[in-house]
Amino acid sequence: MSAVQKTVPLGADTRCFLFLQGPHGPYFSQLAKMLRAAGATTWRVAFNAGDAAFWHGRGQLIRFDRPQDAWPNAFREIVAEKGITDIVLYGDTRPIHAEAIAIARGLRLRIHVFEEGYLRPYWITYERDGSNGNSRLMDLSVQEMRNALDQHELDTIEAPAIWGDMRQHVFYGALYHFHVMFRNRRYRHFKPHRALPVEREFKLYLKRLLLMPFLALDRIQAQGRIKRGGFPYHLVLLQLEHDSSFQYHSPFSSMTEFVEIVLTGFATGAPRHHHLVFKTHPLEDERKPLRRLVQARAQELGVADRVHFVRGGKLAQLLDQARSAVTVNSTAAQQVLRRGLPLKAFGDAVFAKPEFVSSQPLTDFFATPHRPDNRAYKDFRAYLLETSQVAGGYYSVQGRRQLLRQVPDMMLAPLDPYAALASGQAAPRHRLSIIT
């Protein structure tokens, strides 16, 4: 438990939340509105025109248009001037967030971190102090989770209605980069946290949005060939190379390195009648020609006729017939574990517990993969659903509406979700399979 959580909790009317960068779209603005309705004060720092465009509390907008190296001092000034008690952000590894978190810890501020759900696609993640490789989950054992669950009689939470927000996700991403491209004159010092220029990011989002019908057709054809093939196969869960989990919590500097290791392990260890299926992330924009790289290396290794490539789409259809799965640290691995399939992971992840993830060398894993402890995983999943996983989504109207029914109370609570469950103070959670 952090030093902040040991203090006497502040009332909502004495809380002042500073929002930094959030998910593309209006979620942070709507969340701030709900916190103001509870009596809190909210401010938003805009680092570019895209941040400002989605914030509707204009009188509470702070425009940071100074050089990037001035941000740490500017953050301290904002905290002191506005009486900030809490900071709110999406993703804890981008430089402006990492710097703010380091300072906030020294000032004993509450740190609210949002991320995509560990149990995607039906939930988002809300934690205090850090997420992914910086999450408190990294240091919690399955037994400690079981001890917390044993204090309560809880029903299993079923998956809520599908929010259907992939198209909205891509739309808001394109709109955000449009603002940064064409309305960013006031923020001349802004530097994106990703390597690609903003113009290139915008074009990739727009291309992805326009090509969705064609990509869907290509995916259907690829999945059809796999389904009709009747062969046993292993699934490779590719990730976005620029995603923070891959960049900061994996042993690889590029997805090409991961592809090389997986293909070599498969060619060496897998039975000759087994196949390998690479599945890309739903938001993969082909800034690197992964399909071509996979096909070329498979050809060199003599396994091209047993290697397949599927662009995005839902994971369930491929997982239902898979023998095992390999990933760096994709949260999609949770769907693998829920089905009791063997899993090999290379990076740091909240699910990378010894009870679930195989420690076999990759060649041995492809030959005879060890299954996870399914009972332990069920307890782990139940723990997540009672703590940091919140039903809803950032991008669709229905998904945001669902989040706003729960998240503000979790943020105003004195304890983080994990400490709240252990102490018997966890907020009530939705348990309906279909929520409207």
C-alpha positions as CSV (number, residue, x, y, z in Angstrom):
1,M,0.0,0.0,0.0
2,S,1.4,3.4,-1.0
3,A,2.1,6.3,1.4
4,V,-0.8,8.2,-0.2
5,Q,-3.3,5.4,0.6
6,K,-2.4,5.5,4.3
7,T,-3.5,9.0,4.6
8,V,-7.0,10.1,5.6
9,P,-9.1,10.2,2.3
10,L,-10.0,13.6,0.9
11,G,-13.6,14.4,0.2
12,A,-14.6,15.0,-3.5
13,D,-14.9,18.7,-3.0
14,T,-11.2,18.9,-1.9
15,R,-9.9,16.8,-4.8
16,C,-8.3,18.5,-7.9
17,F,-7.6,16.2,-10.8
18,L,-5.1,17.0,-13.5
19,F,-5.7,15.1,-16.8
20,L,-2.7,14.5,-19.0
21,Q,-3.0,12.6,-22.3
22,G,-5.8,10.1,-22.7
23,P,-7.3,7.7,-25.2
24,H,-8.3,9.3,-28.4
25,G,-11.8,10.7,-28.3
26,P,-14.1,12.3,-25.6
27,Y,-13.7,9.8,-22.8
28,F,-11.4,11.9,-20.5
29,S,-13.6,15.0,-21.0
30,Q,-16.7,13.1,-20.0
31,L,-15.0,11.5,-17.1
32,A,-13.9,14.9,-15.9
33,K,-17.4,16.2,-16.2
34,M,-18.6,13.3,-13.9
35,L,-15.9,14.1,-11.3
36,R,-17.0,17.8,-11.3
37,A,-20.5,16.7,-10.7
38,A,-19.2,14.8,-7.6
39,G,-17.7,18.1,-6.4
40,A,-14.1,17.8,-7.6
41,T,-12.2,20.3,-9.6
42,T,-10.6,19.2,-12.9
43,W,-7.9,20.6,-15.3
44,R,-6.5,19.3,-18.5
45,V,-3.0,19.8,-20.0
46,A,-3.1,19.9,-23.8
47,F,0.2,19.1,-25.4
48,N,-1.1,19.5,-28.9
49,A,-4.3,20.4,-30.8
50,G,-5.5,16.9,-30.7
51,D,-5.6,16.9,-26.9
52,A,-7.4,20.2,-26.9
53,A,-10.0,19.2,-29.5
54,F,-11.6,16.5,-27.3
55,W,-11.7,18.6,-24.1
56,H,-14.9,20.5,-23.6
57,G,-14.1,22.3,-20.4
58,R,-12.3,25.2,-22.1
59,G,-11.9,27.3,-19.0
60,Q,-10.0,24.4,-17.4
61,L,-7.6,23.8,-20.2
62,I,-3.9,24.4,-19.8
63,R,-1.9,24.6,-23.0
64,F,1.6,23.4,-22.8
65,D,3.4,25.0,-25.7
66,R,7.0,25.2,-24.4
67,P,10.0,23.0,-25.3
68,Q,9.7,19.4,-24.1
69,D,12.5,19.7,-21.6
70,A,10.5,22.4,-19.8
71,W,7.7,20.0,-18.9
72,P,9.0,18.7,-15.5
73,N,9.2,22.3,-14.1
74,A,5.9,23.2,-15.8
75,F,4.3,20.2,-14.2
76,R,5.5,21.2,-10.7
77,E,4.2,24.8,-11.3
78,I,0.8,23.5,-12.3
79,V,0.5,21.2,-9.3
80,A,1.4,24.1,-6.9
81,E,-0.7,26.8,-8.6
82,K,-3.8,24.7,-9.0
83,G,-3.6,22.7,-5.8
84,I,-3.5,19.3,-7.7
85,T,-4.2,16.3,-5.6
86,D,-4.5,13.6,-8.4
87,I,-3.1,13.1,-11.9
88,V,-5.0,11.1,-14.5
89,L,-3.3,9.6,-17.6
90,Y,-3.5,6.9,-20.3
91,G,-0.4,4.7,-20.4
92,D,2.5,5.3,-18.0
93,T,5.5,4.9,-20.2
94,R,5.4,7.8,-22.7
95,P,8.0,10.3,-21.6
96,I,5.7,13.2,-20.5
97,H,3.7,10.7,-18.3
98,A,6.8,8.9,-16.9
99,E,8.3,12.3,-15.9
100,A,5.0,13.4,-14.3
101,I,4.6,10.2,-12.4
102,A,8.1,10.4,-10.9
103,I,7.4,13.9,-9.7
104,A,3.9,13.0,-8.5
105,R,5.2,10.2,-6.3
106,G,7.6,12.6,-4.6
107,L,4.7,15.0,-4.0
108,R,2.4,12.2,-2.7
109,L,-0.2,12.7,-5.4
110,R,-2.7,10.0,-6.3
111,I,-1.8,8.6,-9.7
112,H,-4.7,7.2,-11.8
113,V,-3.5,5.1,-14.8
114,F,-5.8,3.9,-17.6
115,E,-4.9,1.3,-20.2
116,E,-6.6,-1.0,-22.6
117,G,-8.1,-4.0,-20.8
118,Y,-6.0,-6.9,-19.6
119,L,-9.1,-8.9,-20.5
120,R,-9.9,-7.3,-23.8
121,P,-12.1,-6.6,-25.7
122,Y,-14.8,-6.3,-23.1
123,W,-13.0,-4.3,-20.4
124,I,-10.6,-1.5,-19.8
125,T,-7.9,-1.3,-17.1
126,Y,-7.9,1.2,-14.2
127,E,-5.0,1.1,-11.7
128,R,-3.1,3.3,-9.4
129,D,0.6,4.2,-9.8
130,G,1.4,2.0,-12.9
131,S,0.1,-0.5,-15.5
132,N,1.4,-3.5,-17.5
133,G,5.0,-4.1,-16.4
134,N,4.7,-1.4,-13.8
135,S,1.4,-2.8,-12.3
136,R,1.1,-4.0,-8.7
137,L,0.0,-7.3,-10.3
138,M,3.6,-8.0,-11.2
139,D,4.4,-8.5,-7.5
140,L,1.3,-10.4,-6.5
141,S,1.2,-14.2,-6.4
142,V,-1.8,-16.3,-7.3
143,Q,-2.0,-17.3,-3.7
144,E,-2.2,-13.7,-2.5
145,M,-5.0,-13.1,-5.0
146,R,-6.8,-16.2,-3.7
147,N,-6.5,-15.0,-0.2
148,A,-8.2,-11.7,-1.2
149,L,-11.0,-13.5,-3.0
150,D,-11.6,-15.9,-0.1
151,Q,-12.8,-12.9,2.0
152,H,-15.9,-12.5,-0.3
153,E,-18.5,-14.7,-1.8
154,L,-18.5,-13.6,-5.4
155,D,-20.4,-14.7,-8.5
156,T,-18.5,-15.2,-11.7
157,I,-18.7,-12.1,-13.9
158,E,-19.8,-12.9,-17.4
159,A,-18.6,-11.0,-20.5
160,P,-20.8,-7.9,-21.0
161,A,-22.3,-6.9,-24.4
162,I,-19.7,-6.3,-27.1
163,W,-19.0,-2.6,-27.3
164,G,-18.2,-2.8,-31.1
165,D,-15.8,0.2,-30.9
166,M,-13.0,-0.9,-33.3
167,R,-14.2,1.4,-36.1
168,Q,-14.7,4.2,-33.6
169,H,-11.2,3.6,-32.3
170,V,-9.7,4.0,-35.7
171,F,-11.9,7.0,-36.5
172,Y,-10.9,8.9,-33.3
173,G,-7.2,8.1,-34.0
174,A,-7.5,9.6,-37.5
175,L,-9.3,12.6,-36.2
176,Y,-6.7,13.2,-33.4
177,H,-3.9,13.1,-35.9
178,F,-5.8,15.4,-38.3
179,H,-5.9,18.1,-35.6
180,V,-2.2,17.6,-34.8
181,M,-1.3,17.9,-38.5
182,F,-3.4,20.9,-39.5
183,R,-4.2,22.8,-36.3
184,N,-1.0,22.5,-34.3
185,R,0.5,25.9,-35.0
186,R,0.2,26.9,-31.3
187,Y,2.1,23.8,-30.2
188,R,5.2,24.1,-32.3
189,H,7.4,22.3,-29.7
190,F,5.3,19.2,-29.5
191,K,7.1,15.9,-30.0
192,P,5.0,12.7,-30.3
193,H,6.0,9.8,-28.1
194,R,6.1,7.5,-31.2
195,A,8.9,7.6,-33.8
196,L,6.8,8.2,-36.9
197,P,6.0,11.8,-37.9
198,V,2.4,12.8,-37.2
199,E,1.6,13.1,-40.9
200,R,2.6,9.5,-41.4
201,E,0.5,8.4,-38.3
202,F,-2.6,10.2,-39.8
203,K,-2.1,8.6,-43.2
204,L,-1.8,5.2,-41.6
205,Y,-5.0,5.6,-39.5
206,L,-6.9,6.9,-42.6
207,K,-5.6,4.1,-44.7
208,R,-6.7,1.6,-42.1
209,L,-10.2,3.1,-41.9
210,L,-10.7,3.1,-45.7
211,L,-9.3,-0.4,-46.2
212,M,-11.4,-2.1,-43.5
213,P,-13.7,-3.8,-46.0
214,F,-10.8,-5.1,-48.1
215,L,-8.9,-6.3,-45.1
216,A,-11.9,-8.1,-43.8
217,L,-12.2,-10.0,-47.1
218,D,-8.5,-11.0,-47.0
219,R,-9.0,-12.2,-43.4
220,I,-12.0,-14.3,-44.3
221,Q,-10.1,-15.9,-47.1
222,A,-7.1,-16.7,-44.9
223,Q,-9.2,-18.1,-42.1
224,G,-11.2,-20.2,-44.6
225,R,-8.0,-21.8,-45.9
226,I,-7.0,-22.6,-42.3
227,K,-10.4,-24.0,-41.5
228,R,-10.6,-26.2,-44.6
229,G,-7.0,-27.4,-44.2
230,G,-7.8,-29.7,-41.3
231,F,-4.3,-29.5,-39.9
232,P,-3.1,-29.0,-36.3
233,Y,-1.7,-25.5,-35.9
234,H,0.0,-23.2,-33.4
235,L,-1.0,-19.5,-33.1
236,V,1.4,-16.6,-33.0
237,L,-0.1,-13.4,-31.5
238,L,1.6,-10.4,-33.1
239,Q,1.6,-7.0,-31.4
240,L,2.0,-3.4,-32.5
241,E,5.7,-2.8,-32.5
242,H,5.2,0.8,-31.3
243,D,3.0,-0.3,-28.4
244,S,4.4,0.5,-24.9
245,S,4.1,-3.1,-23.7
246,F,6.4,-4.3,-26.5
247,Q,8.7,-1.3,-26.3
248,Y,9.3,-1.2,-22.6
249,H,8.4,-4.7,-21.3
250,S,9.9,-7.1,-23.8
251,P,13.4,-8.4,-24.7
252,F,13.0,-7.4,-28.4
253,S,13.8,-4.2,-30.1
254,S,11.6,-5.1,-33.1
255,M,8.9,-7.4,-34.1
256,T,11.2,-8.8,-36.8
257,E,13.4,-10.3,-34.0
258,F,10.4,-12.1,-32.5
259,V,9.2,-13.4,-35.8
260,E,12.7,-14.8,-36.4
261,I,12.8,-16.6,-33.1
262,V,9.3,-18.1,-33.5
263,L,9.9,-19.3,-37.1
264,T,13.2,-20.9,-36.2
265,G,11.7,-22.6,-33.2
266,F,8.8,-23.9,-35.2
267,A,11.0,-25.2,-38.1
268,T,13.2,-27.0,-35.6
269,G,10.8,-28.3,-33.1
270,A,7.3,-28.7,-34.4
271,P,6.0,-32.0,-35.9
272,R,6.2,-31.9,-39.7
273,H,2.4,-32.0,-40.1
274,H,1.8,-29.0,-37.8
275,H,1.2,-25.5,-39.2
276,L,1.9,-22.0,-37.8
277,V,-0.6,-19.1,-38.0
278,F,0.6,-15.5,-37.5
279,K,-2.3,-13.2,-36.5
280,T,-1.8,-9.5,-36.4
281,H,-3.1,-7.0,-34.0
282,P,-6.5,-5.5,-35.0
283,L,-5.0,-2.1,-35.3
284,E,-1.9,-3.2,-37.3
285,D,-1.3,-0.5,-39.9
286,E,1.6,-2.3,-41.8
287,R,4.1,0.4,-41.1
288,K,6.4,-2.6,-41.3
289,P,5.7,-5.2,-44.0
290,L,5.2,-8.1,-41.5
291,R,3.5,-10.4,-44.0
292,R,6.3,-10.1,-46.4
293,L,8.9,-10.7,-43.7
294,V,7.1,-13.8,-42.4
295,Q,6.7,-15.3,-45.8
296,A,10.3,-14.6,-46.8
297,R,11.8,-16.1,-43.7
298,A,9.5,-19.1,-43.8
299,Q,10.6,-19.7,-47.4
300,E,14.3,-19.7,-46.2
301,L,13.5,-22.2,-43.5
302,G,11.6,-24.5,-45.8
303,V,8.3,-24.2,-44.0
304,A,6.5,-21.7,-46.2
305,D,3.8,-24.2,-47.1
306,R,3.0,-24.6,-43.4
307,V,2.9,-20.9,-42.4
308,H,-0.2,-18.7,-42.6
309,F,-0.8,-15.0,-42.0
310,V,-4.1,-13.5,-40.8
311,R,-4.8,-9.8,-40.7
312,G,-6.5,-8.8,-37.5
313,G,-10.1,-9.8,-36.8
314,K,-11.5,-11.7,-33.8
315,L,-9.2,-14.1,-32.1
316,A,-11.8,-16.6,-30.9
317,Q,-12.3,-18.3,-34.3
318,L,-8.7,-19.1,-34.6
319,L,-8.2,-20.1,-30.9
320,D,-11.0,-22.6,-30.8
321,Q,-9.0,-25.0,-33.0
322,A,-5.4,-24.0,-32.0
323,R,-3.0,-26.4,-30.2
324,S,-1.0,-23.6,-28.5
325,A,-0.1,-19.9,-28.7
326,V,3.1,-17.8,-28.6
327,T,3.3,-14.1,-27.8
328,V,5.7,-11.5,-26.5
329,N,3.3,-10.1,-23.9
330,S,0.0,-9.4,-25.7
331,T,-3.1,-9.2,-23.5
332,A,-4.8,-11.4,-26.1
333,A,-2.9,-14.2,-24.3
334,Q,-5.7,-14.0,-21.6
335,Q,-8.1,-15.6,-24.2
336,V,-5.6,-18.3,-24.7
337,L,-5.3,-19.1,-21.0
338,R,-9.1,-18.9,-20.6
339,R,-9.4,-21.8,-23.0
340,G,-6.7,-23.8,-21.1
341,L,-4.3,-23.7,-24.1
342,P,-0.5,-23.9,-23.6
343,L,1.1,-20.5,-23.8
344,K,4.7,-19.3,-24.4
345,A,5.4,-15.7,-23.6
346,F,8.7,-13.8,-23.8
347,G,8.0,-10.4,-22.2
348,D,6.9,-9.1,-18.8
349,A,3.2,-9.2,-18.4
350,V,0.6,-9.3,-15.6
351,F,-0.4,-12.8,-16.7
352,A,3.1,-14.2,-17.0
353,K,2.9,-16.2,-13.8
354,P,4.6,-19.6,-13.5
355,E,1.3,-21.3,-13.1
356,F,0.2,-20.2,-16.6
357,V,3.1,-19.6,-18.9
358,S,5.4,-22.4,-20.2
359,S,9.1,-22.2,-19.2
360,Q,10.0,-24.7,-22.0
361,P,12.5,-23.8,-24.7
362,L,10.6,-22.8,-27.8
363,T,11.6,-25.9,-29.8
364,D,10.3,-28.2,-26.9
365,F,7.2,-26.1,-26.6
366,F,6.2,-26.6,-30.3
367,A,6.9,-30.3,-29.9
368,T,5.0,-31.1,-26.7
369,P,3.6,-27.9,-25.1
370,H,2.8,-28.0,-21.4
371,R,-0.7,-26.9,-20.4
372,P,-1.4,-24.2,-17.9
373,D,-2.9,-24.6,-14.4
374,N,-6.5,-23.9,-15.4
375,R,-7.8,-23.7,-11.8
376,A,-5.1,-21.1,-10.9
377,Y,-5.9,-19.1,-14.0
378,K,-9.6,-19.0,-13.2
379,D,-8.7,-17.5,-9.8
380,F,-6.4,-15.0,-11.4
381,R,-9.2,-13.9,-13.9
382,A,-11.7,-13.6,-11.1
383,Y,-9.3,-11.4,-9.2
384,L,-8.8,-9.1,-12.2
385,L,-12.6,-8.8,-12.7
386,E,-13.1,-7.8,-9.1
387,T,-10.4,-5.2,-9.2
388,S,-8.8,-3.4,-12.1
389,Q,-11.0,-4.6,-15.0
390,V,-14.0,-2.3,-15.7
391,A,-16.8,-3.3,-18.2
392,G,-16.9,-0.9,-21.1
393,G,-14.8,0.8,-23.7
394,Y,-13.2,4.2,-24.4
395,Y,-14.4,4.7,-28.0
396,S,-18.1,3.8,-28.4
397,V,-21.0,5.7,-26.9
398,Q,-22.2,2.6,-25.1
399,G,-18.8,1.6,-23.9
400,R,-18.1,5.1,-22.4
401,R,-21.5,5.2,-20.8
402,Q,-20.8,1.9,-19.0
403,L,-17.4,3.1,-17.8
404,L,-18.8,6.3,-16.3
405,R,-21.2,4.3,-14.2
406,Q,-18.3,2.8,-12.2
407,V,-14.9,4.6,-12.8
408,P,-15.6,7.9,-11.0
409,D,-16.4,6.1,-7.7
410,M,-13.3,4.0,-8.1
411,M,-11.2,7.1,-8.6
412,L,-12.7,8.9,-5.6
413,A,-12.2,5.9,-3.3
414,P,-9.3,6.1,-0.9
415,L,-7.9,2.7,-1.9
416,D,-6.7,1.4,-5.2
417,P,-8.8,-1.6,-6.6
418,Y,-6.4,-4.2,-5.3
419,A,-6.2,-2.8,-1.7
420,A,-9.9,-2.2,-1.8
421,L,-10.7,-5.9,-2.4
422,A,-8.2,-7.1,0.2
423,S,-9.8,-4.7,2.8
424,G,-13.4,-5.5,2.0
425,Q,-14.0,-2.0,0.5
426,A,-14.3,-2.9,-3.2
427,A,-16.9,-1.0,-5.2
428,P,-19.9,-3.1,-6.4
429,R,-19.4,-4.5,-9.9
430,H,-21.8,-5.1,-12.8
431,R,-22.6,-8.8,-13.2
432,L,-25.0,-9.0,-16.1
433,S,-24.0,-10.7,-19.3
434,I,-25.8,-8.0,-21.4
435,I,-25.7,-4.5,-20.2
436,T,-27.4,-1.5,-21.9
